[in-house]
Every structure is written in structure tokens, then in C-alpha cells.
Amino acid sequence: MRQTNRRSVLSGMAATFLGAPLAGSLVTPARAAEGDFRILGGAVQSFGASIAQAWADSHNLKLEYISLDVDSHHTRLFQEASLAETTVDVSIILNRFLSDNIVNLFDPLDAYQAANPIENLDGISAGLRQAMTYGGKLYGVPFRHATEGLHMNTALLKERGITEYPKTFEEVLDYAEKLTYKRADGTQVSGLIFEGPTVASLSEYYRNFGAEFITPDMQVKADAPEMIAAITQLQKFFADGVLPKAFLNFVPPADTNNLMQQGRAAMIFSPFGRTFVYADSKASKFPNDMAVIAVPPRAGHAAPPTKTEFWGYVIPKNSTRKDLAWDFIRYMSSLESIVQMAVQYGNGPVRPAAYADPRVQKAFTYADAEAAAIANATPPLPGFPQSAKAADYFTAAVQSVLIGASSAEDAMKDVASQTRALLKQ
Amino acid sequence: MPYLLTAPVMIMLGCILLVPSIYVVWMSLNSSSFGVESNWVGLDNYVRILSDPVFWRSTLNTLIVVNIVVYVEIVLAICLSLALARNVIGRAVIISIILMPYAVSEVAAIVMWRYMFEPDVGIVNYGLEWLGLGQLNWVVDRWHALFLVSLLTIWQSFPFTFLIIYAAVKNQPRETIEAAFVDGANRFQAFFNVTLPAIMPVVLVAVIFRYIFGLRLFSEVWLLTQGGPARLTEVMATYLYRYGFRYQDFGVAAATALIMLVVSLAIATVYVRWLYLRSSKIG
């Protein structure tokens, strides 16, 4: 089969119409100013601006950030990295967007590490590094994670006469029902919510039933009895009002933040760091009543892997100042930078050693719980080219069960067969 | 000489329209994504789309919403234009109110509607419940969701349809109506035999425009339901977006775009032909 390159077709057509010189200029991006260092990723600015600025100052560079929402960020990144040359020096990537195909757009980092090593690279959580390793090569250096915990509004717990945090997952489910009630002021409270009916939002929940959608060795387990039990329980919660109707199409995290801040939800599975948002005194009715713990495991069972998602730095294959980019990554991923980002910006530290730092201990009341969770954390799905499609199959199936259009057994059987077919492609 | 003078425009049009169009056609015949070389797959992308039940449901949803939106807008616009063509008290204010939705940012308006119709605490759903009318269960029920999408689309795009038809009604010579009344016609006869035929070419233009815009229906559905629950409210444009930007499967996305183009052209052709025949008859 003949291999054709998209750019060659575009250039050919443009050359036909415009002549070769102009066609060439169509596919060559404008050069950034010499003193600018272009970072594709607003999260670097939001969670480490002052640290990045210190690096830039030492190199006499001006930082230029390109900030977009998650989907647009990755579309832009992949477009930039597909050009003949890009002016983006370094970018960040969310773990779930990396796959066997996508890594072709980035430089493997092992050679840079051999030549000019990051201090104690092995100190970054192994699970996170592993998720950015393809074909034995490291393509990204993790820099911030969002690992899931169980958040509770303790004022609502007290109203229902609950004085202790749940110790088992069974107790979490029991509390969810007890915490579904109407408050004295008429506010309807949902006992337990998630950020949406998606793999990313539900994986912590179904893992505690002993279920998994796709295992790290690419086995599809969506139709296993444990998953069916989890989805059946979810259906019961939806029917009983433990989950609000709007759960079907939550816009995360805005909708769920609002529910927690207004006391319309009592518990939620979401990243530990979100506690600062739920307790934000400018927006929350309960600024002093938010608590977060690691999700307790089922009685008599070991804790399953905690769900985490994380950002890592990558260097586009077509960028022109790769050594400079690597120097930036080295600086930003050192233990001190990771600690600073945690303390100053509430960033989830990817180095477990950071949690032992007194500054982090002081800044995060949940430091020990998060440290324990991240030590055994994995992403909700392994990275593969069709993962977005598989995730959509899952969401559609869960929605179909919740609206009563199909049974949990049938829906999850369908998802499993669709996903297996997808993995064969 | 004339060719030389028009050459810059033709080259520009070639670059803006022709090159991208050829590129999309080429892409629809390839398997194409980021990080991999494109592979020639012939008509496989079209076969995949046409054998996907979700695509057919998306097409059906699009046609249902577009037909509701276009015809409700046209009927409402004609009725309001006739009423406002007379010397109604507060006409300028009423017209300003009708035009207001056009001044609101599309995304802001949809988000606003989403919160007003929120199933648990939305003010409109609360009001409906209070009146004993039950809730609009748009997050759960496909038909309720499509109804809400239609309502929102009508609210947003009605000013466009109204302006076109109102201008036509206002431009109709007063003498023709008066002549009809002199000949003994009542109001309905005057409307159906004089006014409507006179404004029909404009109505058809409005219909063509609204069909073409309507078939591209995207943000109302994406921001309200994202095509859910269970992809039951997906429309053609969200189907395309999902393949293009979520799955990065550009071959299928390009093929979907071309199918949408064919559907738009087919509908436009019917109305343009009708318009042409009417003009020929009148001419």
C-alpha cells in the first residue's frame, strides 16, 4: 500500500496554485523572537510560574506561554509537532493523550538523560514514569498529578449523625444513602457524586468493586461480574437520588465544585487538591467543613490501585532548541522545584520524597494520605491510540444503564465486545 | 487581459476554497491521524460511516431539529411580521426585543439556558414543576433534549429569519392588498392570494439559508448534552467533531463532512429549483 504524506499533498496542491516559493512558506511557521522560550501549556504557568521564571531569568530568556483548554491544547500540540518545524520549545501532555502513535511526534528522552541527567529521575513515581514509557523509551517527564481521594462535607455528616469517617468502601456506599436527604432550608443533598459518567471519573469507584475496564496488559474486563456489580449499584444510586439527575452530563469540574461548595453534595471522589476549591471561602458555604481522605478499601481486601492522571513534559521532535528544552525540564523536575510548586501552587508532587518535606506537610493537611495513594496509583486507562473511543463506549453504556435503556449486563457486554474489536484494529 | 485582471481573485479563491476542498476529499479516502503516515483506504471511511447506526441516528436527529426549527421560525416570522407591519404601539421596542438574542454570545446563551433548565435546581424546570406541568427531562430523555435544542436554536436564530421576512412584508406595495380588498377578498384570502405569493421568493431564500445553517447545528447540542445520554442526541456536526477532534480520525471526519455537504446541497437544490421555477412562472 502506498504511503502518502499529508503535508506532501498539501504542499503539492499549494505549489500548483501558488508556485513553489509561496507553498514553502505555507508550511514553515514564523520564528519566535530569539529571547523567547515558548511553552505550550497553561498548567506550567498556573502551577509553577515563579519556578519557571527563575529558570528563564538565569538563561536571560522571556517565557511565552500558550494556554488552551485540555482538548484544544492537545490538538494544537499535535498540529505543531506534525509540522516541518515548530517554534514551541517544550510542551506538556496529559497521560491519556500519549499513545504508540503519538509518541512518534516526540523525542525519546533517554539520550538527554544519559548526557545530562535529571537529579534522581527514579525518585519520580514509577507508575507515572511507566505510563510515559513506550517501547522501553521514556517520552515524557511527569510534573504534576491529580490523584483521587474521598472528599466529605463534615457539616453534612454531622447533620446526619455521622461522627466518623468511613473505614471501608462498604461504609462509603452506606454513608452515600444516609447522606441523601433534604436539609432544613430545603436544599436537596446528594450523598455521593462523581465528576461524570466517564472512565476517568468512575475508575476509582469501580476499582473498589475489584473491577477494571482495560488492564495494563490490555485485557478488556468491562463485562466482568465486578464491573456489572459496580454499574448496577450506580444505577441504584441514580434511581434513589443519591446521584443527581444532572450527573448524566456534568461539566467537570465546574458543576461538581458548585455542588460541593453549596452543600448540595456531601461526598465526592475527586483529586485531593480539589479540597482547596471546595473550601474556598469566596465561593463555598462550608469553608471550614471540608475533609479529604484516601478512599478506604473493601473490608478484607487490599486497596486497589488509586486512580491518577498526570501531566508530563515532552519535547516535540521538530523543535529547534531541544537542549534548552531539556535543561528546562531538568530544572522543573528537580525535588526542590517539585516542592516549590506544591507549596506555592498546591501542585500534586510527582516525587514521593516531596511529601516528607516539612513545607509540604505544613501546606497539605492530606499530605500523608496522598503520599500513600500516589505510591499505588495508575491512570484509568492504559495509553493506546483508540483510548478516547473506548472511553466514549464506556460513557455511553453507563448513561444507557442509568436512563433505563439497557441493563448493566447487556450494556457492559456491548462495551466489552466493542472495545475488544477496537483493540484488534 | 480580463483573465489577468481577475487572476488574483481566482488564485485567492483557489487557495481558500479549492485547495482545502480537494484536500478534504483526499483525506476522506485515507486513514489519517497524528503521528502516523496516511494510508489509502478508498471508500472504507464512507462504508464505516454509512454502516454506523449512530451516524444514521445523528442524521435523523439533525433532520428532525432542522425541520422543526426552520418551519417554526418561518411561520412565527411571517405572523410577527404581518402584525408588526401595521402601526402597532411599541413596535420599535418589540422589534428590539426580538433582535436581542442575536446580540448575545452563542456560547454564553447556551450555558445560560443549560443552567435555567438544570434538572435539579434550574429555574425554568422549577417553575414548570410548580405549575404542575412536570419537568423537561432533557438530561435523561432523548426527545425532551431534542425539543430543548430546537427551542434554544429557534430563540437564537429567529432574529435572522424575522429580519428577512419582515423586510419583504414591509416592501410589499400597499396598493396590491387594497386592490384585493376592493375585489371583495377577506383578510385570509388577501394573505394567501396576494401577500404570501409576493413574499414567497424571500421566504424560500430564508428557508435555504436556515437549512444550510441548521445542518451545521453543533454548539447547542455539544454544550447542552455532548450528544448524550448514550449518544441519543448526537447530530451530524457533533459526530464529525467527535471523530475529528476527540478520536483524531481525520479520514472519517472528512468523509462525514463531505456527506454533510451532499445533504446540504441536495436540500438546497430542491428549494433553489423551486425558487427558479416560481421566478420563471412569474417572469
Chai-1 contact restraints between the chains, C-beta under 6 A:
chainA,res_idxA,chainB,res_idxB,connection_type,confidence,min_distance_angstrom,max_distance_angstrom,comment,restraint_id
A,M1,B,N39,contact,1.0,0.0,6.0,A-B,restraint_1
A,Q3,B,E37,contact,1.0,0.0,6.0,A-B,restraint_2
A,T4,B,S38,contact,1.0,0.0,6.0,A-B,restraint_3
A,R6,B,S38,contact,1.0,0.0,6.0,A-B,restraint_4
A,V9,B,W26,contact,1.0,0.0,6.0,A-B,restraint_5
A,M13,B,V19,contact,1.0,0.0,6.0,A-B,restraint_6
A,M13,B,I22,contact,1.0,0.0,6.0,A-B,restraint_7
A,F17,B,G14,contact,1.0,0.0,6.0,A-B,restraint_8
A,F17,B,C15,contact,1.0,0.0,6.0,A-B,restraint_9
A,T75,B,F245,contact,1.0,0.0,6.0,A-B,restraint_10
A,F78,B,F34,contact,1.0,0.0,6.0,A-B,restraint_11
A,N101,B,G35,contact,1.0,0.0,6.0,A-B,restraint_12
A,N101,B,V36,contact,1.0,0.0,6.0,A-B,restraint_13
A,I102,B,G35,contact,1.0,0.0,6.0,A-B,restraint_14
A,N104,B,G35,contact,1.0,0.0,6.0,A-B,restraint_15
A,L105,B,G35,contact,1.0,0.0,6.0,A-B,restraint_16
A,P244,B,D120,contact,1.0,0.0,6.0,A-B,restraint_17
A,K245,B,P119,contact,1.0,0.0,6.0,A-B,restraint_18
A,K245,B,D120,contact,1.0,0.0,6.0,A-B,restraint_19
A,K245,B,V139,contact,1.0,0.0,6.0,A-B,restraint_20
A,A246,B,E118,contact,1.0,0.0,6.0,A-B,restraint_21
A,A246,B,P119,contact,1.0,0.0,6.0,A-B,restraint_22
A,A246,B,D120,contact,1.0,0.0,6.0,A-B,restraint_23
A,L248,B,V139,contact,1.0,0.0,6.0,A-B,restraint_24
A,L248,B,P229,contact,1.0,0.0,6.0,A-B,restraint_25
A,N249,B,V139,contact,1.0,0.0,6.0,A-B,restraint_26
A,N249,B,T225,contact,1.0,0.0,6.0,A-B,restraint_27
A,N249,B,G228,contact,1.0,0.0,6.0,A-B,restraint_28
A,A388,B,R246,contact,1.0,0.0,6.0,A-B,restraint_29
A,A388,B,Y247,contact,1.0,0.0,6.0,A-B,restraint_30
A,K389,B,Y247,contact,1.0,0.0,6.0,A-B,restraint_31
A,A396,B,A230,contact,1.0,0.0,6.0,A-B,restraint_32
A,A396,B,R231,contact,1.0,0.0,6.0,A-B,restraint_33
A,Q399,B,G228,contact,1.0,0.0,6.0,A-B,restraint_34
A,Q399,B,P229,contact,1.0,0.0,6.0,A-B,restraint_35
A,Q399,B,A230,contact,1.0,0.0,6.0,A-B,restraint_36
A,S400,B,A230,contact,1.0,0.0,6.0,A-B,restraint_37
A,I403,B,V140,contact,1.0,0.0,6.0,A-B,restraint_38
A,I403,B,P229,contact,1.0,0.0,6.0,A-B,restraint_39
